[in-house]
Amino acid sequence: MTMFSEAVRSAGLAIRANLTRSLLTALGIIIGVASVILMVAVGEGARVDIESKIASLGTNLLQLRPGSSRVRGRSVGADTRIPFSERDIAEIRTSLSGVVAVSGHLRRSATAVHRDANWLTNIDGVHPSYLEVRDWELLDGRFFGEEEYRSAGRLVVLGSTVVATLFKGQNAIGRRIRIADTPFDIIGVLQPKGADPTGKDQDDVILVPLSTVRARMMGRHKLVPDQVGYVSVKLEDEHALAEARGELKSLLERLRGKSEKGSEKFEIRDLAEYVKAKTATENTLGLLLAATAAISLVVGGIGIMNIMLVSVTERTREIGLRMAIGARRFDILFQFLCEAVILCLLGGIVGTLLGVGSATSIAKFANWPVLVTPSLILVALGAAALTGIGFGMLPARRAARLNPIDALRSE
């Protein structure tokens, strides 16, 4: 303990004796650590933000859409095939293994009116199981049930954006709005979710029984009177999505026939593809951050090593004197190594404060998602200390290997 305290005291004296040079030497570490904390904080904030947006789409989810058709050899676009029906949903619910919930989704745009306020929004016709399919929650009120769905009840559940626009912060439950000149009773308000991965506001929506939208707002399809738009299927286990996708494809081919080349009768979308894209982005960003951090710390470490080598040359007589009065080679090595580590740790502390301050400023003024964790700070300080050990070892070994007699003779 005495050796350690003496080494720390000697390192402090040496740093104070050349304060300006020490600060300039630590500048590389300061910039390196600050940049690491700032970039990782921004990267982690973006990762958490992406994960929350993907989670808002629903987990363990497959989406079914009508395929594209061709007229006179030309494609007329997606969703132009015969739409899915209530019978299709019933077959999926009973025939597909591992199904937790199924819901149709029939969308149109319309203006919602409450007194003198109006708002053009998305009207989504859905089944009673829709909240379970999407993993959404209610902020207030309730959702419509099976009986209300079968009777095509004029009930709505509002997104928070619609509530804020039409009711200006007032309670909306129990009130009435008009959509396409039809009155609807408000029975619930959705928990705010923010934007989805494509940037669309998920709170700008009104959920209505799909049967009501079909009967009162869109009219019945000529070939499929009970159309349900596209279908979302929630499964028990995300790892079984590939197997369920194959099983679902076989079921739909039995119900709708096999697709022909250039003309798909249906399309199955796996929302896990968003997760794969997110993971690939995270890996690329992580490699970029790691490379930048390594370069910054290596540059700072080289500066530390250069100055320590100069310090060894300047303090040759001091080293010889210490050896002459009984200091071991290990004592000399430990002294200079301790000096390099302390210099790097001081730079790391200042760099940490600078990085955290910069991340906080970006979050406040640029409105970027950032995330600074205690583990990030510990890793940054640990990296600074390791840089001091790694780049301080060469000067320390050179000091320890000096010949005491030659060192005392040096001018």
C-alpha positions in Angstrom: 0.0 0.0 0.0 3.0 2.3 0.8 4.5 1.7 -2.7 1.1 2.4 -4.3 0.5 5.6 -2.4 4.1 6.8 -3.1 3.7 6.0 -6.8 0.5 8.0 -6.9 2.1 10.9 -5.1 5.1 11.0 -7.4 2.7 10.8 -10.4 0.7 13.7 -9.1 3.9 15.8 -8.6 5.1 15.0 -12.1 1.8 15.9 -13.7 1.6 19.2 -11.7 5.2 20.1 -12.6 4.3 20.0 -16.3 0.6 20.9 -16.0 0.1 22.5 -19.5 1.9 19.6 -21.2 -0.1 17.1 -19.2 -3.4 18.7 -20.2 -2.4 18.8 -23.9 -1.3 15.1 -23.6 -4.7 14.1 -22.0 -6.6 16.0 -24.7 -6.5 13.0 -27.1 -8.0 10.8 -24.3 -10.6 13.5 -23.5 -11.7 13.7 -27.1 -11.7 9.9 -27.6 -13.7 9.1 -24.5 -16.2 12.0 -25.2 -16.7 10.9 -28.7 -17.2 7.3 -27.6 -19.8 8.2 -25.0 -21.6 10.6 -27.4 -21.8 8.1 -30.3 -22.8 5.1 -28.2 -25.4 7.2 -26.4 -26.9 8.3 -29.7 -26.7 4.7 -31.1 -28.3 3.2 -28.0 -31.0 5.8 -28.0 -31.8 5.1 -31.7 -31.8 1.3 -31.0 -34.3 1.6 -28.1 -36.4 4.0 -30.2 -36.5 1.5 -33.1 -37.2 -1.4 -30.8 -40.2 0.4 -29.3 -41.5 1.3 -32.7 -41.2 -2.2 -34.0 -42.9 -3.6 -30.8 -45.8 -1.2 -31.5 -46.4 -3.1 -34.7 -47.1 -6.2 -32.7 -44.9 -9.2 -31.9 -45.0 -12.7 -33.4 -47.2 -11.4 -36.2 -47.9 -12.4 -39.7 -49.9 -10.2 -42.1 -51.9 -11.4 -45.0 -52.9 -9.3 -48.0 -54.7 -10.0 -51.3 -52.1 -10.5 -54.1 -51.7 -8.7 -57.4 -53.7 -9.6 -60.5 -52.9 -9.1 -64.2 -55.1 -7.7 -66.9 -54.0 -8.3 -70.5 -50.6 -9.2 -69.3 -50.1 -6.1 -67.2 -50.0 -6.0 -63.4 -52.7 -3.8 -61.8 -51.0 -3.7 -58.4 -51.1 -5.2 -55.0 -54.4 -5.8 -53.1 -56.3 -6.2 -56.4 -57.1 -9.9 -55.9 -60.3 -11.1 -54.3 -60.2 -9.8 -50.7 -60.2 -12.0 -47.6 -63.5 -12.8 -45.9 -64.8 -13.6 -42.5 -64.8 -17.3 -43.6 -61.0 -17.0 -44.2 -60.5 -15.6 -40.7 -62.6 -18.4 -39.1 -60.6 -21.1 -41.0 -57.3 -19.5 -39.9 -58.4 -19.4 -36.3 -59.5 -23.0 -36.2 -57.0 -24.7 -38.6 -53.7 -23.0 -38.0 -51.7 -24.2 -35.0 -50.3 -21.8 -32.4 -52.7 -19.0 -33.2 -53.3 -16.5 -30.3 -55.6 -14.1 -32.1 -56.7 -13.0 -35.6 -58.1 -9.7 -36.8 -59.1 -8.1 -40.1 -58.2 -4.5 -40.9 -60.3 -2.4 -43.2 -59.1 1.2 -43.6 -60.5 4.4 -45.0 -60.0 8.1 -44.5 -62.8 10.2 -43.1 -63.4 13.4 -41.2 -64.4 13.1 -37.6 -66.4 16.0 -36.2 -67.1 17.1 -32.6 -69.0 20.4 -32.2 -66.9 23.0 -34.1 -63.8 20.8 -34.3 -63.0 18.5 -37.1 -60.1 16.2 -38.1 -59.3 14.1 -41.2 -58.0 10.8 -39.8 -57.8 7.1 -40.5 -60.8 5.0 -39.7 -59.7 1.4 -39.1 -62.4 -1.3 -39.0 -61.1 -4.1 -36.9 -62.2 -7.2 -34.9 -62.6 -7.3 -31.1 -59.3 -9.2 -30.9 -57.3 -6.4 -32.6 -55.7 -5.0 -29.4 -54.5 -8.5 -28.5 -53.1 -8.9 -32.0 -51.2 -5.7 -31.9 -50.2 -5.7 -28.2 -51.9 -2.3 -27.7 -53.4 -1.1 -24.5 -56.2 1.3 -23.5 -55.5 4.5 -21.7 -59.1 4.8 -20.6 -62.5 3.2 -21.2 -63.0 -0.2 -22.9 -63.0 -1.9 -26.3 -66.0 -3.3 -28.1 -67.0 -6.9 -27.7 -68.2 -9.8 -29.9 -71.9 -8.9 -29.5 -71.3 -5.3 -30.4 -69.3 -6.4 -33.4 -72.0 -8.8 -34.7 -74.6 -6.0 -34.4 -72.4 -3.5 -36.2 -72.5 -1.1 -33.3 -71.7 2.6 -33.8 -68.9 2.6 -31.3 -65.4 4.0 -31.6 -62.0 3.9 -29.7 -59.9 7.0 -30.4 -56.1 7.4 -30.7 -54.5 10.1 -28.6 -53.9 12.4 -31.5 -57.6 12.5 -32.4 -58.5 13.1 -28.8 -56.0 16.0 -28.5 -57.4 17.6 -31.7 -61.1 17.2 -31.1 -61.4 17.5 -27.3 -58.4 19.7 -26.4 -57.4 17.7 -23.3 -61.0 17.1 -22.1 -62.4 13.7 -21.2 -63.7 12.0 -24.4 -65.3 8.9 -22.9 -69.1 8.9 -23.2 -69.2 11.7 -25.8 -70.3 11.5 -29.4 -68.6 12.3 -32.7 -69.8 12.2 -36.3 -68.0 10.3 -39.0 -69.4 10.6 -42.5 -72.6 12.1 -41.1 -73.1 9.0 -38.8 -73.0 9.5 -35.0 -70.7 7.3 -33.0 -70.3 6.9 -29.2 -66.8 7.0 -27.8 -66.1 4.1 -25.5 -62.3 4.1 -25.2 -59.0 5.9 -25.7 -55.8 4.2 -26.8 -52.5 4.4 -25.0 -50.1 6.7 -27.0 -47.6 4.8 -29.1 -45.9 7.4 -31.3 -44.7 6.9 -34.9 -44.2 3.5 -36.5 -40.9 2.5 -38.2 -42.1 4.3 -41.4 -42.7 7.5 -39.6 -46.6 7.4 -39.6 -48.4 8.5 -36.5 -50.0 5.5 -34.9 -52.1 7.6 -32.6 -53.9 9.4 -35.5 -56.6 6.6 -35.8 -60.1 5.8 -34.9 -60.9 2.1 -34.3 -64.4 1.0 -35.3 -66.0 -2.5 -35.5 -65.1 -3.8 -38.9 -68.7 -4.9 -39.5 -69.7 -1.2 -39.0 -67.2 0.1 -41.4 -68.2 -2.5 -44.0 -71.9 -1.8 -43.7 -72.0 2.0 -43.1 -68.8 3.5 -44.7 -67.5 1.4 -47.5 -70.3 -0.6 -48.9 -70.1 -4.3 -49.5 -67.7 -5.9 -52.0 -69.6 -7.4 -55.0 -67.8 -10.7 -54.9 -67.0 -10.8 -51.1 -69.8 -9.1 -49.1 -68.1 -9.9 -45.8 -64.6 -8.7 -46.8 -62.2 -8.0 -44.0 -59.3 -6.1 -45.7 -55.9 -7.5 -44.8 -55.5 -10.0 -41.9 -53.1 -10.0 -38.9 -52.4 -13.3 -37.3 -50.6 -13.4 -33.9 -48.8 -16.6 -33.0 -47.6 -18.0 -29.7 -43.9 -18.2 -30.4 -41.8 -15.9 -32.6 -39.4 -18.8 -33.3 -42.3 -20.7 -35.0 -43.0 -18.0 -37.5 -41.3 -19.7 -40.4 -43.2 -23.0 -39.8 -46.5 -21.2 -39.3 -45.9 -19.2 -42.5 -45.5 -22.5 -44.5 -48.6 -23.9 -42.8 -50.6 -20.7 -43.5 -49.5 -20.7 -47.1 -50.8 -24.3 -47.6 -54.1 -23.3 -45.9 -54.6 -20.3 -48.1 -53.7 -22.2 -51.3 -56.4 -24.7 -50.3 -58.9 -21.9 -49.8 -58.0 -19.6 -52.6 -56.0 -21.8 -55.0 -52.3 -21.7 -55.9 -50.7 -18.5 -57.2 -49.6 -18.3 -60.9 -46.4 -16.9 -62.2 -46.6 -13.1 -62.2 -50.0 -13.1 -60.4 -50.0 -13.8 -56.7 -53.3 -14.6 -55.1 -52.1 -13.6 -51.6 -49.1 -12.2 -49.9 -47.8 -13.2 -46.4 -45.6 -10.6 -44.6 -43.5 -11.5 -41.6 -42.9 -8.5 -39.3 -39.8 -10.3 -38.1 -38.2 -8.9 -41.3 -38.3 -5.5 -39.6 -36.3 -7.0 -36.7 -33.8 -8.5 -39.0 -33.3 -5.2 -40.7 -32.9 -3.5 -37.3 -30.4 -6.1 -36.2 -28.3 -5.6 -39.4 -28.4 -1.8 -38.9 -27.4 -2.2 -35.2 -24.4 -4.5 -36.2 -23.2 -2.0 -38.8 -23.6 0.9 -36.4 -21.8 -1.1 -33.6 -18.8 -1.8 -35.9 -18.6 1.8 -36.9 -18.7 3.0 -33.3 -16.1 0.4 -32.2 -13.8 1.4 -35.0 -14.2 5.1 -34.2 -13.6 4.5 -30.5 -10.6 2.4 -31.2 -9.0 5.0 -33.5 -9.7 7.8 -31.0 -8.2 6.0 -28.1 -5.2 4.8 -30.1 -4.5 8.3 -31.1 -4.8 9.5 -27.5 -2.6 6.5 -26.3 0.1 7.4 -28.8 0.2 10.9 -27.4 0.5 9.5 -23.9 3.3 7.2 -24.9 5.3 10.0 -26.7 5.1 12.3 -23.7 6.0 9.6 -21.3 9.1 8.7 -23.4 10.1 12.4 -23.3 9.5 12.4 -19.5 11.8 9.4 -19.1 14.5 11.2 -21.0 14.1 14.4 -19.0 14.1 12.5 -15.6 17.0 10.1 -16.3 19.0 11.5 -13.3 16.0 11.3 -11.0 15.6 7.6 -12.0 19.3 6.9 -11.4 19.1 8.6 -8.0 16.1 6.5 -7.0 17.8 3.3 -8.0 21.0 4.4 -6.1 19.1 4.8 -2.8 17.4 1.4 -3.2 14.5 1.6 -5.6 13.9 -1.6 -7.5 13.3 -1.8 -11.2 9.7 -2.8 -10.5 9.3 0.3 -8.4 10.4 2.5 -11.3 8.2 0.6 -13.8 5.2 0.9 -11.5 5.8 4.6 -10.9 5.8 5.6 -14.6 3.0 3.2 -15.4 0.9 4.7 -12.6 1.6 8.2 -14.0 0.4 7.1 -17.4 -2.8 5.5 -16.0 -3.6 8.5 -13.8 -3.1 10.8 -16.8 -5.5 8.7 -18.9 -8.1 8.4 -16.1 -8.1 12.2 -15.6 -8.6 12.5 -19.3 -11.3 9.9 -19.2 -13.2 11.7 -16.4 -13.1 15.0 -18.2 -14.1 13.2 -21.5 -17.0 11.5 -19.7 -18.3 14.8 -18.4 -18.0 16.3 -21.8 -19.6 13.3 -23.6 -22.6 13.1 -21.2 -23.1 16.9 -21.4 -23.0 16.8 -25.2 -25.5 13.8 -25.3 -27.8 15.7 -23.0 -27.6 18.8 -25.1 -28.4 16.9 -28.3 -31.4 15.2 -26.6 -32.7 18.6 -25.4 -32.1 20.8 -28.4 -32.0 18.4 -31.4 -34.7 16.2 -30.0 -32.7 13.0 -30.7 -33.2 9.9 -28.7 -30.1 9.3 -26.6 -29.4 6.8 -23.8 -26.5 7.2 -21.3 -26.2 4.2 -18.9 -23.8 3.7 -15.9 -22.3 0.7 -17.7 -21.4 3.0 -20.6 -19.5 5.4 -18.2 -17.7 2.5 -16.5 -16.7 1.0 -19.9 -15.4 4.4 -21.1 -13.3 4.9 -17.9 -12.1 1.3 -18.1 -11.0 1.8 -21.7 -9.1 5.0 -20.7 -7.3 3.1 -17.9 -6.4 0.2 -20.2 -5.1 2.7 -22.8 -2.8 4.1 -20.1 -1.6 0.7 -19.2 -1.1 -0.4 -22.8 0.7 2.7 -24.0 2.4 3.5 -20.8 4.2 0.1 -20.6 6.9 0.9 -23.1 8.1 4.1 -21.4 7.9 2.5 -18.0 9.9 -0.5 -19.1 12.5 1.8 -20.7 12.8 3.7 -17.4 13.1 0.5 -15.4 15.9 -0.9 -17.6 18.1 2.2 -17.3 21.6 1.5 -15.9 21.8 3.4 -12.5 25.4 4.5 -13.2 24.7 5.8 -16.7 21.5 7.5 -15.4 23.4 9.4 -12.7 26.0 10.5 -15.2 23.4 11.9 -17.7 23.0 15.7 -18.0 
